Amino acid sequence: MNRRAFLFGTITSLAMPAVARSGTLGLAELRGSLTAPEMPPVARRTGDRSAELQAAINGAARAGRPLYIRSGRYDVSNIHLPDRARLVGVPGETRLVYSGGGRLLYSEDARTLSLDGLTFDGANRTLSDEDDGLLSLAFVEDLDISRLVVQGSVGHGIALTRVAGSLRDCRISGAGGAGIMSTEGRVLVVAGNTVSDCGGGGIHLRRWTAGDDGSTLRDNNIDRVGDVGIRLSSAANVRISDNDLRAIDGPAIVADGASGGASVSGNVIDGAELGIALLGGGDRLSLVEGNTVRNIAGGKPVAVAGGRAGGVGIHVETPGSLTGNVVEGAPHLGLSLGWGATLGNVVASGNVVRRAGVGIGVSVLAPEQATVVTGNLLFDVPGGAVRGMRFAEFATEDLTRVGAAAWPGLTVGENRVA
């Protein structure tokens, strides 16, 4: 655990050459009988603008007013966001560029923060901590982030620690770490964002101590990222829905054994080493429903998935329901239930599998568990429709032909093989 990141949030930095024309800063006009004095505009000049920007942010926050940052480039660093800071920019035109020397934008003591319409650019300058993000925000009770562009961080794009609120409609690209990293999150909504070309993955929710995270990840587009598209580490009770994940250089969605109670529905995955993997038995029911998984290319064990086999469309070890999913193109297994003795009570029904080495693999090393495999449509599965497994190896012939009587915990019936 990175103690500094946990206590104070992760740091942010990016950079491009400094020296460019700056815009002006001003507070949005407020109407009414009680108004704070208008902040004077910042003089137009080149060079580092950190002191001017910090003064404007502090003054606006004290007055309870938003700070409007006009179009232009602002070379800044180590900007601290106090409580009630509200920064508003012109989308695509207001650009804050990291000028070096520590971090770009951070907060560690604000209850309420709002950022809208800003671009943060860093051109890969070194961060002061290996687990920093370009934006580094901690202990925020009500965060409202929207319409940001975050690019070029050598660490994470946006790093949040013990934050609640929402992060929506942002574009994050070119991070060396994850596009969005949330540590010890508190019912965070991450929606409508685009994350691309990030070496450390797309979105990662993690906790140092296993527990409820309660966050929602929906309607995000994740494209061409390394490691994992969406990852849960000790983060339970998370909803992952309607996300679009493409060209993932690793698994698309992974939840570890301490991330129970996940609901994974309506996601579209096209190109990954492994499609969806819910690891560990646990005692919370999970739901994997209505996902579309295509073009799985992996064949080797997947380290980030605990060495589970690659080339699998959907792999489930947790108890719950695996229903109404479509898997097309998986060299090893379309659906995989269990890993050795790790298998909860699972129902797999109403799924469609096409072009898989084997349609459905079921562990036969957990005979005390009730596993039901019924009503699935399986075609173009040359290795068999449903087969028993010992870890990644096949242990039985096709159970739709020879029957499952030898495995009392397993029910296989009414599957259609074409």
C-alpha positions as CSV (number, residue, x, y, z in Angstrom):
1,M,0.0,0.0,0.0
2,N,1.2,3.5,-0.9
3,R,0.7,5.3,2.4
4,R,1.0,8.7,1.0
5,A,-1.5,8.0,-1.7
6,F,-3.9,6.6,0.8
7,L,-3.7,9.5,3.3
8,F,-3.4,12.4,1.0
9,G,-4.6,11.2,-2.4
10,T,-2.6,10.6,-5.5
11,I,-0.7,13.4,-7.2
12,T,-1.1,14.7,-10.7
13,S,1.2,15.8,-13.3
14,L,1.6,16.2,-17.1
15,A,3.6,18.6,-19.1
16,M,4.3,20.3,-22.3
17,P,6.7,23.1,-23.1
18,A,5.7,26.1,-21.0
19,V,5.6,29.5,-22.8
20,A,2.3,30.2,-24.6
21,R,-0.3,32.9,-24.5
22,S,-2.6,32.7,-21.4
23,G,-6.2,33.6,-21.2
24,T,-7.8,35.6,-18.3
25,L,-9.5,34.4,-15.1
26,G,-12.7,35.8,-13.8
27,L,-15.6,34.9,-11.5
28,A,-19.0,34.3,-13.0
29,E,-21.4,37.2,-12.3
30,L,-23.8,36.5,-9.5
31,R,-27.0,38.4,-9.2
32,G,-28.7,39.4,-5.9
33,S,-28.3,41.6,-3.0
34,L,-25.3,39.7,-1.5
35,T,-22.3,39.5,-3.8
36,A,-18.6,39.2,-3.3
37,P,-16.2,41.6,-4.9
38,E,-15.3,40.7,-8.5
39,M,-11.9,39.1,-8.9
40,P,-9.6,41.2,-11.1
41,P,-8.6,39.5,-14.4
42,V,-5.1,38.0,-14.6
43,A,-2.8,39.9,-16.8
44,R,-2.0,38.4,-20.2
45,R,1.6,37.1,-20.1
46,T,3.6,34.0,-20.6
47,G,5.4,31.9,-18.0
48,D,4.2,30.1,-14.9
49,R,0.7,31.3,-13.7
50,S,0.5,29.2,-10.6
51,A,0.4,32.0,-8.0
52,E,-2.3,33.9,-9.9
53,L,-4.5,30.9,-10.5
54,Q,-4.1,29.8,-6.9
55,A,-5.1,33.3,-5.6
56,A,-8.1,33.4,-7.9
57,I,-9.3,29.9,-6.8
58,N,-8.9,30.8,-3.1
59,G,-10.8,34.0,-3.5
60,A,-13.7,32.5,-5.4
61,A,-14.0,29.6,-2.9
62,R,-14.1,32.0,0.0
63,A,-16.8,34.0,-1.7
64,G,-18.8,30.8,-2.6
65,R,-18.6,31.6,-6.3
66,P,-17.5,29.6,-9.3
67,L,-14.3,30.6,-11.0
68,Y,-14.6,30.9,-14.8
69,I,-11.2,30.3,-16.5
70,R,-11.3,31.8,-20.0
71,S,-9.9,30.1,-23.1
72,G,-6.1,29.9,-23.3
73,R,-3.1,28.0,-22.0
74,Y,-2.1,28.2,-18.3
75,D,1.3,26.8,-17.3
76,V,0.8,25.9,-13.6
77,S,1.8,23.4,-10.9
78,N,0.9,22.4,-7.3
79,I,-2.5,23.9,-7.5
80,H,-4.5,23.2,-4.3
81,L,-8.2,23.0,-4.4
82,P,-9.9,24.2,-1.2
83,D,-13.3,23.4,0.0
84,R,-16.1,24.8,-2.3
85,A,-13.8,25.3,-5.2
86,R,-15.7,25.4,-8.5
87,L,-13.7,25.7,-11.7
88,V,-15.4,26.2,-15.0
89,G,-13.6,26.3,-18.3
90,V,-14.4,26.4,-22.1
91,P,-14.5,22.8,-23.2
92,G,-11.5,22.1,-25.5
93,E,-10.2,25.7,-25.1
94,T,-9.2,26.2,-21.4
95,R,-6.0,24.3,-21.0
96,L,-4.0,23.8,-17.8
97,V,-0.5,22.5,-18.5
98,Y,1.8,21.1,-15.8
99,S,4.9,23.2,-15.4
100,G,6.8,20.7,-13.2
101,G,8.0,20.6,-9.6
102,G,5.6,18.3,-7.8
103,R,2.0,18.0,-8.9
104,L,-0.6,19.7,-11.1
105,L,-4.0,19.8,-9.3
106,Y,-4.8,18.2,-5.9
107,S,-7.1,18.4,-2.9
108,E,-6.9,16.7,0.4
109,D,-9.3,18.6,2.7
110,A,-12.2,19.7,0.6
111,R,-15.8,18.4,1.2
112,T,-17.3,19.8,-2.0
113,L,-15.5,20.3,-5.4
114,S,-16.7,20.9,-8.9
115,L,-14.6,20.9,-12.1
116,D,-16.2,21.4,-15.6
117,G,-14.9,21.9,-19.1
118,L,-11.2,22.0,-18.5
119,T,-8.3,20.3,-20.3
120,F,-5.3,19.0,-18.2
121,D,-2.2,18.3,-20.2
122,G,1.2,17.1,-18.9
123,A,3.3,15.7,-21.8
124,N,4.5,12.9,-19.4
125,R,6.5,14.9,-16.9
126,T,7.5,12.9,-13.8
127,L,5.1,12.8,-10.9
128,S,6.3,13.2,-7.3
129,D,4.9,9.8,-6.4
130,E,4.7,6.6,-8.5
131,D,1.0,6.2,-7.7
132,D,-0.1,9.7,-8.5
133,G,-2.6,10.9,-11.1
134,L,-2.8,14.0,-13.1
135,L,-5.7,15.0,-11.0
136,S,-5.3,13.8,-7.4
137,L,-8.3,14.3,-5.1
138,A,-8.8,12.9,-1.6
139,F,-11.5,12.8,1.0
140,V,-14.1,14.7,-1.1
141,E,-17.7,14.1,0.1
142,D,-19.4,15.6,-2.9
143,L,-17.4,15.6,-6.1
144,D,-18.8,16.8,-9.4
145,I,-16.4,16.3,-12.4
146,S,-17.7,16.7,-15.9
147,R,-16.4,17.4,-19.5
148,L,-12.7,17.2,-18.6
149,V,-9.9,16.2,-21.0
150,V,-7.0,14.5,-19.2
151,Q,-4.1,13.5,-21.3
152,G,-0.5,12.4,-21.1
153,S,0.0,11.5,-17.4
154,V,3.0,9.2,-16.5
155,G,0.8,8.0,-13.6
156,H,-2.9,7.6,-13.4
157,G,-5.1,10.0,-15.3
158,I,-7.5,10.8,-12.5
159,A,-6.7,9.4,-9.0
160,L,-9.4,9.5,-6.3
161,T,-9.0,8.5,-2.6
162,R,-12.1,8.1,-0.4
163,V,-14.2,10.1,-2.7
164,A,-18.0,10.2,-3.3
165,G,-19.9,11.9,-6.1
166,S,-19.7,11.7,-9.8
167,L,-17.2,11.7,-12.7
168,R,-18.9,11.9,-16.1
169,D,-18.5,12.7,-19.7
170,C,-14.7,13.0,-19.5
171,R,-12.0,11.9,-22.0
172,I,-8.9,10.4,-20.5
173,S,-6.0,9.2,-22.7
174,G,-2.3,8.5,-22.7
175,A,-1.8,7.7,-19.0
176,G,1.0,5.4,-18.0
177,G,-1.2,4.0,-15.2
178,A,-5.0,3.6,-15.1
179,G,-7.2,6.1,-16.7
180,I,-9.4,6.3,-13.6
181,M,-8.2,5.0,-10.2
182,S,-10.5,5.0,-7.2
183,T,-9.2,3.9,-3.8
184,E,-11.6,3.3,-1.0
185,G,-14.4,4.8,-3.0
186,R,-17.8,5.7,-1.5
187,V,-20.7,5.2,-3.8
188,L,-19.0,6.9,-6.8
189,V,-20.7,7.2,-10.1
190,V,-18.4,6.9,-13.1
191,A,-20.5,7.4,-16.3
192,G,-20.2,8.3,-19.9
193,N,-16.4,8.6,-19.9
194,T,-14.0,7.7,-22.7
195,V,-10.7,6.1,-21.6
196,S,-8.1,5.2,-24.3
197,D,-4.5,4.3,-24.7
198,C,-3.7,3.9,-21.0
199,G,-1.0,1.4,-20.2
200,G,-2.2,0.6,-16.7
201,G,-5.8,-0.2,-17.6
202,G,-9.1,1.7,-18.0
203,I,-11.0,2.0,-14.7
204,H,-9.8,0.4,-11.4
205,L,-11.7,0.4,-8.1
206,R,-9.6,-0.8,-5.2
207,R,-9.8,-1.0,-1.5
208,W,-7.0,-1.7,1.0
209,T,-9.5,-3.5,3.3
210,A,-12.3,-5.6,1.6
211,G,-15.7,-4.0,1.9
212,D,-18.6,-2.4,0.1
213,D,-17.6,0.1,-2.5
214,G,-21.2,0.6,-3.8
215,S,-20.0,2.4,-7.0
216,T,-21.6,2.4,-10.4
217,L,-19.6,2.1,-13.7
218,R,-21.9,2.7,-16.6
219,D,-21.9,3.9,-20.3
220,N,-18.1,4.2,-20.4
221,N,-16.1,3.6,-23.5
222,I,-12.7,1.9,-22.9
223,D,-10.4,1.4,-25.9
224,R,-6.9,0.1,-26.4
225,V,-5.8,-0.1,-22.8
226,G,-3.3,-2.5,-21.2
227,D,-3.7,-4.6,-18.0
228,V,-7.5,-4.7,-17.5
229,G,-10.4,-2.7,-18.9
230,I,-12.4,-2.6,-15.7
231,R,-10.9,-4.0,-12.5
232,L,-12.3,-4.5,-9.0
233,S,-9.9,-5.2,-6.1
234,S,-11.6,-5.9,-2.8
235,A,-14.5,-3.7,-3.9
236,A,-17.8,-5.3,-3.3
237,N,-21.3,-4.5,-4.4
238,V,-20.4,-2.7,-7.6
239,R,-22.6,-2.3,-10.7
240,I,-20.9,-2.5,-14.1
241,S,-23.4,-1.9,-16.9
242,D,-23.6,-0.8,-20.5
243,N,-19.9,-0.2,-21.0
244,D,-18.2,-0.6,-24.3
245,L,-14.7,-2.2,-24.1
246,R,-12.6,-2.8,-27.2
247,A,-9.1,-3.9,-28.1
248,I,-8.1,-4.6,-24.4
249,D,-4.6,-5.9,-24.0
250,G,-5.6,-8.2,-21.2
251,P,-8.9,-9.2,-19.6
252,A,-11.8,-6.8,-20.2
253,I,-13.6,-7.1,-16.8
254,V,-12.1,-8.7,-13.7
255,A,-13.4,-8.8,-10.1
256,D,-11.2,-10.5,-7.5
257,G,-12.4,-12.9,-4.9
258,A,-13.0,-10.1,-2.3
259,S,-15.3,-8.2,-4.7
260,G,-18.5,-10.1,-4.1
261,G,-22.0,-9.1,-5.1
262,A,-21.0,-7.6,-8.5
263,S,-23.7,-7.0,-11.1
264,V,-22.3,-7.1,-14.6
265,S,-24.9,-6.4,-17.3
266,G,-25.3,-5.1,-20.8
267,N,-21.6,-4.6,-21.5
268,V,-20.2,-5.1,-25.0
269,I,-16.6,-6.5,-25.3
270,D,-14.9,-6.8,-28.6
271,G,-11.3,-8.0,-28.4
272,A,-9.6,-9.1,-25.1
273,E,-7.5,-11.8,-23.6
274,L,-10.4,-12.9,-21.4
275,G,-13.9,-11.4,-21.5
276,I,-15.4,-11.3,-18.0
277,A,-14.0,-13.0,-14.9
278,L,-15.6,-13.0,-11.4
279,L,-13.1,-14.8,-9.2
280,G,-13.5,-16.5,-5.8
281,G,-16.5,-18.2,-4.3
282,G,-17.6,-15.8,-1.6
283,D,-21.1,-15.7,-0.1
284,R,-22.7,-12.9,-2.1
285,L,-24.7,-13.6,-5.2
286,S,-23.5,-12.1,-8.4
287,L,-25.3,-11.4,-11.7
288,V,-23.8,-11.7,-15.2
289,E,-26.6,-10.9,-17.6
290,G,-27.1,-9.7,-21.2
291,N,-23.4,-9.1,-22.0
292,T,-22.0,-9.5,-25.5
293,V,-18.4,-10.8,-25.8
294,R,-16.7,-11.2,-29.1
295,N,-13.2,-12.0,-30.5
296,I,-11.4,-13.3,-27.4
297,A,-7.8,-14.1,-28.5
298,G,-5.9,-15.2,-25.5
299,G,-4.6,-18.7,-24.9
300,K,-2.2,-18.5,-22.0
301,P,-2.8,-18.2,-18.2
302,V,-3.8,-14.7,-17.3
303,A,-1.7,-13.4,-14.4
304,V,-4.1,-10.6,-13.4
305,A,-6.9,-13.1,-13.2
306,G,-4.9,-15.3,-10.7
307,G,-3.5,-17.6,-13.4
308,R,-6.9,-18.6,-14.8
309,A,-7.0,-19.7,-18.4
310,G,-7.2,-17.2,-21.2
311,G,-9.2,-17.6,-24.3
312,V,-12.5,-17.7,-22.3
313,G,-15.5,-15.5,-23.0
314,I,-17.1,-15.4,-19.4
315,H,-15.6,-17.1,-16.3
316,V,-17.6,-17.2,-13.1
317,E,-16.7,-18.7,-9.7
318,T,-19.0,-16.7,-7.5
319,P,-22.6,-18.0,-6.7
320,G,-25.3,-16.4,-8.7
321,S,-26.8,-16.3,-12.2
322,L,-25.2,-16.3,-15.7
323,T,-28.1,-15.5,-18.0
324,G,-28.8,-14.2,-21.5
325,N,-25.2,-13.6,-22.5
326,V,-23.8,-13.9,-26.1
327,V,-20.3,-15.1,-26.6
328,E,-18.9,-15.3,-30.2
329,G,-15.3,-16.3,-30.7
330,A,-13.4,-17.8,-27.8
331,P,-10.6,-20.3,-28.5
332,H,-10.8,-22.2,-25.2
333,L,-14.3,-21.9,-23.6
334,G,-17.3,-19.8,-24.3
335,L,-18.5,-20.0,-20.7
336,S,-16.4,-21.3,-17.8
337,L,-17.9,-22.2,-14.4
338,G,-15.5,-22.7,-11.5
339,W,-11.8,-23.2,-11.0
340,G,-10.8,-26.3,-9.2
341,A,-12.8,-26.5,-6.0
342,T,-13.7,-22.8,-6.2
343,L,-17.3,-22.7,-7.5
344,G,-20.4,-21.3,-5.9
345,N,-24.0,-22.4,-6.6
346,V,-24.5,-21.2,-10.2
347,V,-27.2,-21.2,-12.8
348,A,-26.2,-20.8,-16.4
349,S,-29.2,-20.5,-18.7
350,G,-30.4,-18.8,-21.8
351,N,-26.9,-18.0,-23.1
352,V,-25.8,-18.3,-26.7
353,V,-22.3,-19.4,-27.6
354,R,-20.9,-19.5,-31.1
355,R,-17.4,-20.4,-32.4
356,A,-15.8,-21.5,-29.2
357,G,-13.3,-24.4,-28.7
358,V,-15.8,-25.8,-26.1
359,G,-19.2,-24.2,-25.4
360,I,-19.3,-24.5,-21.6
361,G,-16.8,-25.9,-19.2
362,V,-17.8,-26.8,-15.6
363,S,-15.5,-27.7,-12.8
364,V,-16.0,-31.2,-11.5
365,L,-13.8,-30.6,-8.4
366,A,-16.6,-29.0,-6.3
367,P,-19.2,-31.8,-6.1
368,E,-21.0,-30.4,-3.1
369,Q,-22.1,-27.3,-5.1
370,A,-25.3,-27.2,-7.1
371,T,-24.6,-26.1,-10.7
372,V,-27.3,-25.9,-13.3
373,V,-26.6,-25.7,-17.0
374,T,-29.8,-25.6,-18.9
375,G,-31.5,-23.9,-21.9
376,N,-28.4,-22.7,-23.6
377,L,-27.8,-22.5,-27.4
378,L,-24.4,-23.8,-28.4
379,F,-23.2,-24.0,-32.0
380,D,-19.9,-24.2,-33.9
381,V,-18.2,-25.7,-30.8
382,P,-16.0,-28.5,-32.2
383,G,-14.6,-29.6,-28.8
384,G,-18.0,-30.3,-27.3
385,A,-21.0,-28.4,-25.9
386,V,-20.6,-28.9,-22.2
387,R,-17.6,-30.6,-20.6
388,G,-16.3,-31.2,-17.1
389,M,-13.1,-29.5,-16.2
390,R,-10.2,-29.9,-13.8
391,F,-8.8,-26.4,-13.7
392,A,-7.9,-25.7,-17.4
393,E,-8.0,-29.3,-18.5
394,F,-10.9,-31.3,-19.8
395,A,-12.0,-34.1,-17.5
396,T,-15.1,-35.5,-19.3
397,E,-16.6,-36.0,-22.7
398,D,-19.5,-33.9,-23.8
399,L,-22.0,-34.1,-21.0
400,T,-24.9,-33.3,-23.3
401,R,-24.3,-36.7,-24.8
402,V,-23.0,-38.9,-22.0
403,G,-25.0,-37.3,-19.2
404,A,-24.0,-35.9,-15.9
405,A,-25.2,-38.7,-13.6
406,A,-21.6,-39.3,-12.4
407,W,-21.5,-35.7,-10.9
408,P,-24.4,-35.4,-8.4
409,G,-24.1,-31.7,-7.9
410,L,-24.3,-30.9,-11.7
411,T,-27.5,-30.6,-13.7
412,V,-27.1,-30.5,-17.5
413,G,-30.3,-30.5,-19.6
414,E,-32.3,-29.0,-22.4
415,N,-29.4,-27.3,-24.0
416,R,-29.6,-27.0,-27.8
417,V,-26.5,-28.0,-29.8
418,A,-26.4,-27.0,-33.4
